[in-house]
Amino acid sequence: MLKPIPFDSLNLYAVLTECQSAVGGRIQEIRQPEPLTIVLEVYASHQVHLLLLSADAQFARLHRISRRPPNAPTPPPFLQSLRKHLKGGFLAHIEQIGFDRIVRFTVHTREGAFQLMVELMGKHSNIILVNPSGLIQSAIKWVSPKRSAVRPIRAADRYQLPPTRMANLRHPLTLSESEWRTLWDRVQAGEEWQAYLEGLSRFTAQELTAIAQEHGAEGILAWVERIQQGRWEPGLVRHPTTHRALGAYPFPTRQFPAQWYYLRQSVNSAWETVFAERIAQSRTEALRATLVPALRKGLHARTRALSDIERAIEEGLDRWQLYGELILAFEQNLTPDDTKLLAPDYTHPDLPIIEIPIDPNRSPIENAERYFHKARRAREHQNELAQRYGLLAQEAQAIHHLLERAEKAHAEADLRTVLEEAKTHGWLRETPNTHPNRRTDKDPYEGHRIREYVSPDGYQVLVGENTAANDYLLTRIARPNDWWLHVRTGTGAHVIVRTNNQPDRVPRRTLEFAAMLAAQHSADRQAHAVEVDYTLRKYVRKPKGAPSGFALYTHEKTLTVHPARG
């Protein structure tokens, strides 16, 4: 994989030479379009210069831009400080510290000469305002002593350059001809350029090596002279297949084919294009990294539900009927306290022994009739299961199509379209908001910890994960004809089965699924058998002044589930 061109010290040097036309101008506006990005609007020589300074860890940069960005609706503290001290001042100097990625803006104001220090050093990037006394006035990133014992950034501390600058390194534009020849001999002997030259990136070091291997020390000297005179041929390197911008450089680079290099009017405009594409691509990939797993999760849930419905359609009716018939056939093998019956399955040629759960409190005939009743219920629900299977299959196919679009999308707008379509159909489970009282369009539960499930029959089942979520489910989410479940004794989660106002059509299999969730989210989750009450939401009420999670209910029925078995 090709590595992108870094915004290194050489690129910064070239950018700053083009920005010198703003020196002497008046700072007439300051903007902060993003939390770590500042834009200085400088009016000089009848022209407006927009200088973007960013301390973003991934996209630290400094260059001119062609359009005014939107401003923050409420000025952050750092922006307020800059406007107070720098707005209306005159930009006296823009200078690079040595050949490092540190830039000093000197601004003359009525209070004196302020310095705006821009440090472009990856995760340690920062923008710091230094007052005329040399003390830190404000910073876009405050650094406490706990985060950095070596160099904290605090108000009223004296500003010091980063300790990463090494005094023994030389500025590459100040070396003499003999020093360059000696250095090239050392590099040929196996030493590194970066061991002697300040601010040199690996990319530029490789460029130097390529030049020297082709033209010797004379090639290096010509390269240095070209930089000193600012004879730029700025361009953008773009991959011919992916069409992605790999970076920009002040002149054609030997590390990429010549046909990949597209000339631009300035180094600043080239990097403006590169960073715009890099940031857009980063946002696209970040959205894809969130959207694709969510769609896969939704597809998996429906695929699993379809499998359960297939099993219910194929096995449910025959299994219950078989259980009832085997109980009647082998009831003589049962003793009063038996909880299971072992009998041969005559539907298979090998006659495997199967285990049939038995209720010891009922007679064999009553146990058999219970399974015959399940078989009749299963027969009644065959058509309904088939209809629900069809709906779930359509949803699964549609989600699969969206997933393919999300995986292949190249632009953020395409992913946003997929996201909105998935949200419209309710196919995504959004991440809860960390602020319980703040409601957003992305959080249907206002930050409450509510978990969503899909039953084997395709019904949505909601589980509260704490007392606040239980109250919210009961009072804000559940509708009168939704099923409400809770363990009969003890503490546990409130569970809601969404019924679309048709509670009688909810299969018993779904109620058993919801009851198992209620048991698994209760204090009795390790018990062999747990009784779970279920009733309609309209028969549940929360008394005035009752503690969170407390509710009274009537018209309940009870299911017994076995959470310890899973």
KETI-417082 format. One line per field, with one value per residue (C-alpha): residue number from 1; residue in three letters; y, x, z. Coordinates in nm, 2 decimals. Example, Ala and Ser with C-alpha at 12.3 -4.5 7.8 and 13.67 -1.06 7.14 Angstrom:
2
num <- c(1|2)
residuo <- c(Ala|Ser)
north <- c(-0.45|-0.11)
east <- c(1.23|1.37)
up <- c(0.78|0.71)
//
This chain:
566
num <- c(1|2|3|4|5|6|7|8|9|10|11|12|13|14|15|16|17|18|19|20|21|22|23|24|25|26|27|28|29|30|31|32|33|34|35|36|37|38|39|40|41|42|43|44|45|46|47|48|49|50|51|52|53|54|55|56|57|58|59|60|61|62|63|64|65|66|67|68|69|70|71|72|73|74|75|76|77|78|79|80|81|82|83|84|85|86|87|88|89|90|91|92|93|94|95|96|97|98|99|100|101|102|103|104|105|106|107|108|109|110|111|112|113|114|115|116|117|118|119|120|121|122|123|124|125|126|127|128|129|130|131|132|133|134|135|136|137|138|139|140|141|142|143|144|145|146|147|148|149|150|151|152|153|154|155|156|157|158|159|160|161|162|163|164|165|166|167|168|169|170|171|172|173|174|175|176|177|178|179|180|181|182|183|184|185|186|187|188|189|190|191|192|193|194|195|196|197|198|199|200|201|202|203|204|205|206|207|208|209|210|211|212|213|214|215|216|217|218|219|220|221|222|223|224|225|226|227|228|229|230|231|232|233|234|235|236|237|238|239|240|241|242|243|244|245|246|247|248|249|250|251|252|253|254|255|256|257|258|259|260|261|262|263|264|265|266|267|268|269|270|271|272|273|274|275|276|277|278|279|280|281|282|283|284|285|286|287|288|289|290|291|292|293|294|295|296|297|298|299|300|301|302|303|304|305|306|307|308|309|310|311|312|313|314|315|316|317|318|319|320|321|322|323|324|325|326|327|328|329|330|331|332|333|334|335|336|337|338|339|340|341|342|343|344|345|346|347|348|349|350|351|352|353|354|355|356|357|358|359|360|361|362|363|364|365|366|367|368|369|370|371|372|373|374|375|376|377|378|379|380|381|382|383|384|385|386|387|388|389|390|391|392|393|394|395|396|397|398|399|400|401|402|403|404|405|406|407|408|409|410|411|412|413|414|415|416|417|418|419|420|421|422|423|424|425|426|427|428|429|430|431|432|433|434|435|436|437|438|439|440|441|442|443|444|445|446|447|448|449|450|451|452|453|454|455|456|457|458|459|460|461|462|463|464|465|466|467|468|469|470|471|472|473|474|475|476|477|478|479|480|481|482|483|484|485|486|487|488|489|490|491|492|493|494|495|496|497|498|499|500|501|502|503|504|505|506|507|508|509|510|511|512|513|514|515|516|517|518|519|520|521|522|523|524|525|526|527|528|529|530|531|532|533|534|535|536|537|538|539|540|541|542|543|544|545|546|547|548|549|550|551|552|553|554|555|556|557|558|559|560|561|562|563|564|565|566)
residuo <- c(Met|Leu|Lys|Pro|Ile|Pro|Phe|Asp|Ser|Leu|Asn|Leu|Tyr|Ala|Val|Leu|Thr|Glu|Cys|Gln|Ser|Ala|Val|Gly|Gly|Arg|Ile|Gln|Glu|Ile|Arg|Gln|Pro|Glu|Pro|Leu|Thr|Ile|Val|Leu|Glu|Val|Tyr|Ala|Ser|His|Gln|Val|His|Leu|Leu|Leu|Leu|Ser|Ala|Asp|Ala|Gln|Phe|Ala|Arg|Leu|His|Arg|Ile|Ser|Arg|Arg|Pro|Pro|Asn|Ala|Pro|Thr|Pro|Pro|Pro|Phe|Leu|Gln|Ser|Leu|Arg|Lys|His|Leu|Lys|Gly|Gly|Phe|Leu|Ala|His|Ile|Glu|Gln|Ile|Gly|Phe|Asp|Arg|Ile|Val|Arg|Phe|Thr|Val|His|Thr|Arg|Glu|Gly|Ala|Phe|Gln|Leu|Met|Val|Glu|Leu|Met|Gly|Lys|His|Ser|Asn|Ile|Ile|Leu|Val|Asn|Pro|Ser|Gly|Leu|Ile|Gln|Ser|Ala|Ile|Lys|Trp|Val|Ser|Pro|Lys|Arg|Ser|Ala|Val|Arg|Pro|Ile|Arg|Ala|Ala|Asp|Arg|Tyr|Gln|Leu|Pro|Pro|Thr|Arg|Met|Ala|Asn|Leu|Arg|His|Pro|Leu|Thr|Leu|Ser|Glu|Ser|Glu|Trp|Arg|Thr|Leu|Trp|Asp|Arg|Val|Gln|Ala|Gly|Glu|Glu|Trp|Gln|Ala|Tyr|Leu|Glu|Gly|Leu|Ser|Arg|Phe|Thr|Ala|Gln|Glu|Leu|Thr|Ala|Ile|Ala|Gln|Glu|His|Gly|Ala|Glu|Gly|Ile|Leu|Ala|Trp|Val|Glu|Arg|Ile|Gln|Gln|Gly|Arg|Trp|Glu|Pro|Gly|Leu|Val|Arg|His|Pro|Thr|Thr|His|Arg|Ala|Leu|Gly|Ala|Tyr|Pro|Phe|Pro|Thr|Arg|Gln|Phe|Pro|Ala|Gln|Trp|Tyr|Tyr|Leu|Arg|Gln|Ser|Val|Asn|Ser|Ala|Trp|Glu|Thr|Val|Phe|Ala|Glu|Arg|Ile|Ala|Gln|Ser|Arg|Thr|Glu|Ala|Leu|Arg|Ala|Thr|Leu|Val|Pro|Ala|Leu|Arg|Lys|Gly|Leu|His|Ala|Arg|Thr|Arg|Ala|Leu|Ser|Asp|Ile|Glu|Arg|Ala|Ile|Glu|Glu|Gly|Leu|Asp|Arg|Trp|Gln|Leu|Tyr|Gly|Glu|Leu|Ile|Leu|Ala|Phe|Glu|Gln|Asn|Leu|Thr|Pro|Asp|Asp|Thr|Lys|Leu|Leu|Ala|Pro|Asp|Tyr|Thr|His|Pro|Asp|Leu|Pro|Ile|Ile|Glu|Ile|Pro|Ile|Asp|Pro|Asn|Arg|Ser|Pro|Ile|Glu|Asn|Ala|Glu|Arg|Tyr|Phe|His|Lys|Ala|Arg|Arg|Ala|Arg|Glu|His|Gln|Asn|Glu|Leu|Ala|Gln|Arg|Tyr|Gly|Leu|Leu|Ala|Gln|Glu|Ala|Gln|Ala|Ile|His|His|Leu|Leu|Glu|Arg|Ala|Glu|Lys|Ala|His|Ala|Glu|Ala|Asp|Leu|Arg|Thr|Val|Leu|Glu|Glu|Ala|Lys|Thr|His|Gly|Trp|Leu|Arg|Glu|Thr|Pro|Asn|Thr|His|Pro|Asn|Arg|Arg|Thr|Asp|Lys|Asp|Pro|Tyr|Glu|Gly|His|Arg|Ile|Arg|Glu|Tyr|Val|Ser|Pro|Asp|Gly|Tyr|Gln|Val|Leu|Val|Gly|Glu|Asn|Thr|Ala|Ala|Asn|Asp|Tyr|Leu|Leu|Thr|Arg|Ile|Ala|Arg|Pro|Asn|Asp|Trp|Trp|Leu|His|Val|Arg|Thr|Gly|Thr|Gly|Ala|His|Val|Ile|Val|Arg|Thr|Asn|Asn|Gln|Pro|Asp|Arg|Val|Pro|Arg|Arg|Thr|Leu|Glu|Phe|Ala|Ala|Met|Leu|Ala|Ala|Gln|His|Ser|Ala|Asp|Arg|Gln|Ala|His|Ala|Val|Glu|Val|Asp|Tyr|Thr|Leu|Arg|Lys|Tyr|Val|Arg|Lys|Pro|Lys|Gly|Ala|Pro|Ser|Gly|Phe|Ala|Leu|Tyr|Thr|His|Glu|Lys|Thr|Leu|Thr|Val|His|Pro|Ala|Arg|Gly)
north <- c(0.00|0.34|0.57|0.93|1.23|1.39|1.76|1.79|2.07|2.12|2.15|2.39|2.60|2.62|2.71|2.99|3.15|3.19|3.33|3.61|3.83|3.85|4.00|4.36|4.31|4.38|4.09|4.18|3.86|3.53|3.22|2.88|2.65|2.33|2.27|2.26|2.48|2.86|3.08|3.42|3.67|3.91|4.21|4.30|4.48|4.52|4.14|3.91|3.62|3.33|3.14|2.81|2.68|2.34|2.14|1.84|1.53|1.36|1.66|1.92|2.18|2.54|2.68|2.94|2.85|2.99|3.01|3.14|2.85|2.86|3.00|2.84|2.95|3.03|3.15|2.90|3.05|3.03|3.22|3.48|3.53|3.56|3.81|4.02|4.04|4.00|4.13|4.46|4.40|4.39|4.07|4.17|3.84|3.47|3.26|2.90|2.80|2.65|2.39|2.23|2.22|2.52|2.86|3.19|3.46|3.80|4.04|4.41|4.54|4.84|4.61|4.52|4.23|3.91|3.58|3.30|2.98|2.70|2.36|2.09|1.78|1.51|1.43|1.70|1.97|2.30|2.66|2.89|3.27|3.43|3.78|4.06|3.94|3.60|3.43|3.19|3.39|3.10|2.78|2.57|2.27|2.30|2.04|1.96|1.84|1.50|1.47|1.61|1.66|1.78|2.05|2.14|2.42|2.64|3.00|3.25|3.00|3.12|2.98|2.74|2.56|2.19|1.98|1.76|2.01|1.89|2.15|1.92|1.90|2.14|2.35|2.20|2.54|2.67|2.39|2.47|2.29|2.09|2.00|1.86|1.65|1.52|1.43|1.25|1.04|0.95|0.85|0.63|0.47|0.37|0.67|0.85|1.20|1.26|1.20|1.54|1.75|1.92|1.85|1.61|1.36|1.01|1.10|1.40|1.20|0.94|1.22|1.34|0.99|0.95|1.29|1.21|0.86|1.02|1.34|1.30|1.59|1.84|1.73|1.79|2.14|2.23|2.10|2.32|2.63|2.57|2.57|2.88|3.07|2.95|2.81|2.59|2.36|2.27|1.97|1.71|1.34|1.14|0.76|0.68|0.38|0.49|0.86|0.94|1.23|1.09|1.43|1.74|1.85|2.18|2.02|1.69|1.39|1.10|0.86|0.85|0.82|1.15|1.10|1.09|1.45|1.73|2.08|2.34|2.72|2.71|2.48|2.62|2.54|2.19|2.11|2.27|2.01|1.72|1.79|1.85|1.50|1.34|1.48|1.38|1.03|1.00|1.10|0.86|0.57|0.66|0.66|0.33|0.17|0.25|0.18|-0.15|-0.34|-0.20|-0.33|-0.66|-0.69|-0.61|-0.86|-1.13|-1.07|-1.12|-1.42|-1.58|-1.50|-1.65|-1.97|-1.99|-1.94|-2.21|-2.45|-2.35|-2.41|-2.74|-2.89|-2.72|-2.89|-3.24|-3.21|-3.12|-3.38|-3.64|-3.55|-3.60|-3.93|-4.06|-3.96|-4.16|-4.46|-4.47|-4.33|-4.66|-4.56|-4.25|-4.21|-3.93|-3.71|-3.75|-3.43|-3.59|-3.89|-4.08|-4.24|-4.36|-4.12|-4.35|-4.08|-4.17|-4.51|-4.53|-4.47|-4.23|-4.17|-3.82|-3.63|-3.49|-3.24|-3.35|-3.14|-3.36|-3.17|-3.30|-3.64|-3.81|-3.74|-3.38|-3.35|-3.51|-3.28|-2.98|-3.08|-3.15|-2.80|-2.66|-2.86|-2.70|-2.36|-2.42|-2.53|-2.21|-2.00|-2.17|-1.90|-1.62|-1.75|-1.78|-1.42|-1.30|-1.51|-1.33|-0.99|-1.07|-1.22|-0.90|-0.69|-0.92|-0.88|-0.50|-0.48|-0.70|-0.46|-0.16|-0.34|-0.39|-0.02|0.08|-0.14|0.00|0.36|0.61|0.93|1.04|1.15|0.80|0.66|0.92|0.82|0.45|0.56|0.76|0.48|0.23|0.47|0.53|0.16|0.11|-0.13|0.02|0.02|0.35|0.39|0.53|0.90|0.94|1.23|1.07|1.39|1.49|1.36|1.35|1.20|0.93|0.81|0.70|0.62|0.95|0.79|0.52|0.18|-0.02|-0.33|-0.44|-0.80|-0.97|-1.28|-1.60|-1.49|-1.15|-0.93|-0.65|-0.71|-0.43|-0.49|-0.22|-0.26|-0.05|0.11|0.43|0.24|0.03|0.34|0.49|0.17|0.16|0.53|0.65|0.36|0.08|0.12|0.00|-0.33|-0.42|-0.72|-0.63|-0.90|-0.92|-1.20|-1.29|-1.24|-1.04|-0.77|-0.77|-0.59|-0.47|-0.64|-0.51|-0.70|-0.46|-0.60|-0.33|-0.32|-0.69|-0.87|-1.18|-1.26|-1.27|-1.64|-1.81|-1.88|-1.50|-1.46|-1.75|-1.58|-1.25|-1.44|-1.59|-1.25|-1.12|-1.42|-1.37|-1.00|-1.07|-1.17|-1.53|-1.57|-1.87|-2.05|-2.38|-2.24|-1.89|-1.77|-1.47|-1.27|-1.12|-0.88|-0.59|-0.26|-0.10|-0.32|-0.19|0.13|0.31|0.46|0.82|0.87|0.50|0.44|0.38|0.05|-0.02|-0.11|-0.27|-0.49|-0.70|-0.95|-1.13|-1.48|-1.67|-1.86|-2.08|-2.06|-2.22|-1.96|-2.19|-2.40|-2.10)
east <- c(0.00|0.14|0.21|0.07|0.30|0.33|0.28|0.64|0.88|0.97|0.61|0.55|0.85|0.71|0.37|0.51|0.71|0.38|0.21|0.45|0.23|0.00|0.27|0.20|-0.17|-0.44|-0.62|-0.99|-1.16|-1.08|-1.29|-1.30|-1.49|-1.39|-1.27|-0.90|-0.89|-0.85|-0.88|-0.71|-0.86|-0.58|-0.63|-0.30|-0.23|-0.59|-0.64|-0.80|-0.58|-0.74|-0.48|-0.59|-0.41|-0.51|-0.39|-0.59|-0.39|-0.46|-0.47|-0.24|-0.17|-0.11|-0.19|-0.40|-0.76|-0.98|-1.32|-1.43|-1.54|-1.85|-1.80|-1.88|-2.23|-2.10|-1.74|-1.52|-1.29|-0.98|-1.15|-1.28|-0.92|-0.78|-1.05|-0.99|-0.61|-0.54|-0.83|-0.74|-0.37|-0.11|0.07|0.43|0.61|0.54|0.85|0.93|1.14|1.45|1.34|1.09|0.71|0.67|0.56|0.56|0.31|0.40|0.11|0.15|-0.14|-0.20|-0.11|0.22|0.36|0.17|0.30|0.07|0.27|0.15|0.30|0.23|0.34|0.08|-0.11|0.10|-0.01|-0.12|-0.19|-0.08|-0.12|0.17|0.14|0.40|0.56|0.63|0.36|0.09|-0.23|-0.45|-0.42|-0.64|-0.53|-0.45|-0.20|-0.20|0.11|-0.06|-0.07|0.28|0.53|0.79|0.59|0.25|0.06|-0.10|-0.21|0.05|0.34|0.63|0.62|0.90|0.96|0.88|1.17|1.17|1.38|1.74|2.02|2.27|2.06|2.14|1.91|1.94|1.93|2.23|2.48|2.78|2.87|3.15|2.92|2.66|2.93|3.05|2.70|2.63|2.94|2.81|2.47|2.64|2.82|2.49|2.40|2.06|1.99|1.76|2.05|2.20|1.92|1.64|1.28|1.35|1.07|1.14|0.97|1.20|1.50|1.41|1.37|1.72|1.87|1.70|1.84|2.19|2.19|2.10|2.31|2.55|2.62|2.57|2.21|2.16|2.32|2.09|1.79|1.89|1.94|1.60|1.44|1.63|1.51|1.15|1.14|0.85|0.67|0.39|0.17|-0.07|0.01|-0.31|-0.33|-0.46|-0.67|-0.83|-0.81|-0.71|-0.48|-0.17|-0.04|0.13|0.49|0.67|0.81|0.78|0.89|1.10|0.91|0.59|0.55|0.56|0.20|0.07|0.19|-0.06|0.07|-0.11|-0.09|0.06|0.17|-0.11|-0.39|-0.24|-0.25|-0.59|-0.72|-0.53|-0.66|-1.01|-1.01|-0.83|-1.08|-1.37|-1.23|-1.17|-1.53|-1.66|-1.46|-1.56|-1.93|-1.88|-1.71|-2.02|-2.29|-2.17|-2.15|-2.49|-2.64|-2.47|-2.61|-2.96|-2.92|-2.80|-3.09|-3.34|-3.15|-3.16|-3.53|-3.60|-3.42|-3.63|-3.95|-3.85|-3.78|-4.11|-4.30|-4.12|-4.10|-4.33|-4.66|-4.51|-4.30|-4.58|-4.81|-4.53|-4.47|-4.83|-4.85|-4.54|-4.66|-4.98|-4.78|-4.52|-4.71|-4.65|-4.28|-4.35|-4.33|-4.51|-4.20|-4.06|-3.98|-3.89|-3.98|-3.73|-3.90|-3.80|-3.88|-4.07|-4.06|-3.70|-3.58|-3.30|-3.56|-3.34|-3.43|-3.57|-3.63|-3.98|-4.03|-4.30|-4.48|-4.49|-4.79|-5.00|-5.12|-4.98|-5.31|-5.29|-4.93|-5.02|-5.32|-5.09|-4.87|-5.18|-5.30|-4.96|-4.99|-5.33|-5.20|-4.91|-5.15|-5.35|-5.03|-4.89|-5.04|-4.93|-4.58|-4.56|-4.67|-4.42|-4.15|-4.22|-4.20|-3.87|-3.73|-3.81|-3.64|-3.34|-3.30|-3.34|-3.08|-2.84|-2.88|-2.81|-2.51|-2.36|-2.42|-2.25|-1.95|-1.90|-1.99|-1.71|-1.86|-2.00|-2.32|-2.39|-2.34|-2.57|-2.84|-2.80|-2.81|-3.13|-3.30|-3.20|-3.32|-3.65|-3.73|-3.61|-3.33|-3.06|-3.01|-2.85|-2.59|-2.76|-2.69|-2.46|-2.68|-3.00|-3.21|-3.09|-3.30|-3.17|-3.30|-3.04|-3.15|-3.51|-3.48|-3.33|-3.01|-3.19|-3.03|-3.29|-3.18|-3.36|-3.42|-3.61|-3.82|-3.82|-4.15|-4.01|-4.16|-3.96|-3.88|-3.74|-3.56|-3.48|-3.13|-3.18|-3.47|-3.46|-3.49|-3.77|-3.97|-3.91|-4.02|-4.34|-4.44|-4.30|-4.25|-4.50|-4.85|-5.17|-5.19|-4.83|-4.74|-4.55|-4.35|-4.17|-4.05|-4.32|-4.11|-3.79|-3.63|-3.57|-3.61|-3.93|-3.98|-4.21|-4.33|-4.45|-4.78|-4.89|-5.22|-5.28|-5.18|-5.39|-5.18|-4.85|-4.75|-4.68|-4.33|-4.26|-4.40|-4.18|-3.88|-3.96|-4.02|-3.67|-3.53|-3.71|-3.57|-3.22|-3.23|-3.35|-3.19|-3.31|-3.11|-2.93|-3.24|-3.37|-3.72|-3.85|-4.21|-4.27|-4.60|-4.73|-5.02|-5.11|-4.95|-5.29|-5.32|-4.99|-4.96|-4.69|-4.82|-4.75|-4.43|-4.33|-3.95|-3.80|-3.89|-4.19|-4.52|-4.85|-5.04|-5.36|-5.51|-5.17|-5.09|-4.78|-4.51|-4.24|-3.90|-3.57|-3.29|-3.02|-3.06|-3.00)
up <- c(0.00|-0.10|0.20|0.17|0.15|0.49|0.56|0.67|0.74|0.37|0.27|0.56|0.45|0.10|0.23|0.45|0.16|-0.02|0.29|0.33|0.11|0.42|0.64|0.72|0.69|0.94|1.12|1.05|1.15|1.34|1.30|1.47|1.24|1.43|1.79|1.70|1.39|1.36|1.05|1.05|0.80|0.71|0.48|0.31|-0.02|-0.11|-0.08|0.18|0.30|0.48|0.69|0.84|1.15|1.28|1.59|1.49|1.58|1.25|1.02|1.18|0.91|0.82|0.48|0.29|0.20|-0.07|0.10|0.44|0.66|0.87|1.22|1.56|1.67|2.02|2.03|2.23|2.50|2.28|2.00|2.24|2.37|2.01|1.91|2.23|2.19|1.81|1.62|1.46|1.51|1.24|1.13|1.16|1.10|1.00|1.06|1.09|1.40|1.25|1.00|1.24|1.22|1.45|1.33|1.51|1.41|1.56|1.58|1.69|1.89|2.12|2.41|2.25|2.04|2.08|1.95|1.81|1.83|1.60|1.68|1.42|1.59|1.55|1.88|2.05|1.81|1.97|1.91|2.19|2.24|2.41|2.55|2.52|2.85|2.71|2.92|2.80|2.75|2.62|2.43|2.21|2.42|2.79|2.91|3.28|3.47|3.50|3.12|3.07|3.35|3.10|2.94|3.08|2.90|3.17|3.17|3.30|3.26|3.05|2.70|2.60|2.28|2.27|2.41|2.10|1.92|1.93|1.94|1.76|1.44|1.15|0.94|0.59|0.42|0.62|0.54|0.32|0.00|0.18|0.47|0.22|0.04|0.38|0.48|0.16|0.21|0.56|0.42|0.16|0.45|0.60|0.83|0.82|0.70|1.00|1.23|1.11|0.96|1.16|1.07|0.79|0.73|0.60|0.27|0.21|0.32|0.06|-0.20|-0.11|-0.15|-0.49|-0.61|-0.48|-0.64|-0.97|-0.97|-0.68|-0.43|-0.71|-0.74|-0.37|-0.39|-0.68|-0.48|-0.18|-0.40|-0.56|-0.21|-0.10|-0.41|-0.38|-0.73|-0.67|-0.91|-0.68|-0.76|-0.63|-0.65|-0.74|-0.78|-1.13|-1.02|-0.69|-0.78|-0.42|-0.35|-0.20|-0.10|-0.24|-0.29|-0.38|-0.69|-0.88|-0.67|-0.79|-0.56|-0.78|-1.16|-1.34|-1.48|-1.12|-1.06|-1.14|-1.13|-0.92|-0.90|-0.55|-0.27|-0.06|-0.30|-0.36|0.02|0.05|-0.20|-0.03|0.32|0.20|0.04|0.33|0.59|0.37|0.33|0.70|0.78|0.51|0.66|1.02|0.91|0.72|1.03|1.23|0.97|0.83|1.16|1.26|0.93|0.97|1.32|1.19|0.91|1.15|1.38|1.10|0.96|1.30|1.33|0.99|1.09|1.41|1.22|0.97|1.26|1.41|1.09|1.01|1.36|1.60|1.50|1.46|1.77|2.01|1.85|1.89|2.25|2.34|2.16|2.33|2.67|2.62|2.48|2.76|3.06|3.24|3.26|3.46|3.84|4.03|4.07|3.71|3.53|3.20|2.99|2.78|2.48|2.13|1.84|1.60|1.33|1.26|1.13|1.40|1.68|1.88|2.24|2.30|2.63|2.69|2.97|3.22|3.47|3.79|3.92|3.63|3.53|3.22|3.04|3.14|3.02|2.69|2.65|2.71|2.42|2.20|2.29|2.18|1.85|1.79|1.86|1.63|1.36|1.40|1.37|1.06|0.83|1.05|1.08|0.71|0.66|0.92|0.75|0.43|0.58|0.76|0.44|0.26|0.53|0.53|0.15|0.17|0.46|0.26|-0.04|0.19|0.33|-0.01|-0.09|0.23|0.17|-0.19|-0.13|-0.20|-0.07|0.26|0.10|-0.04|0.31|0.46|0.21|0.32|0.69|0.65|0.46|0.73|1.01|0.83|0.83|1.18|1.09|1.31|1.68|1.76|2.04|2.35|2.44|2.74|2.86|3.00|2.97|2.62|2.33|1.98|1.65|1.67|2.02|2.04|2.41|2.53|2.66|2.87|2.87|2.68|2.48|2.17|2.06|1.78|1.89|1.69|1.54|1.44|1.72|1.87|2.24|2.46|2.79|3.05|3.20|3.51|3.72|3.52|3.19|3.34|3.43|3.08|2.91|3.12|3.10|2.77|2.53|2.59|2.44|2.61|2.42|2.43|2.65|2.97|3.16|3.49|3.72|3.97|4.28|4.33|4.13|3.76|3.42|3.27|2.93|2.66|2.35|2.08|1.94|1.69|1.88|1.82|2.14|2.07|1.76|1.95|1.95|2.28|2.15|2.15|2.50|2.62|2.45|2.64|2.96|2.93|2.88|3.19|3.39|3.26|3.36|3.71|4.05|3.98|3.66|3.80|3.93|3.78|3.73|3.74|3.72|3.50|3.50|3.18|3.13|2.89|2.96|3.02|3.34|3.48|3.68|3.87|4.20|4.26|4.46|4.41|4.37|4.03|3.87|4.10|3.94|4.03|3.78|3.74|3.49|3.48|3.36|3.45|3.25|3.39|3.23|3.30|3.27|3.40|3.09|2.87)
//
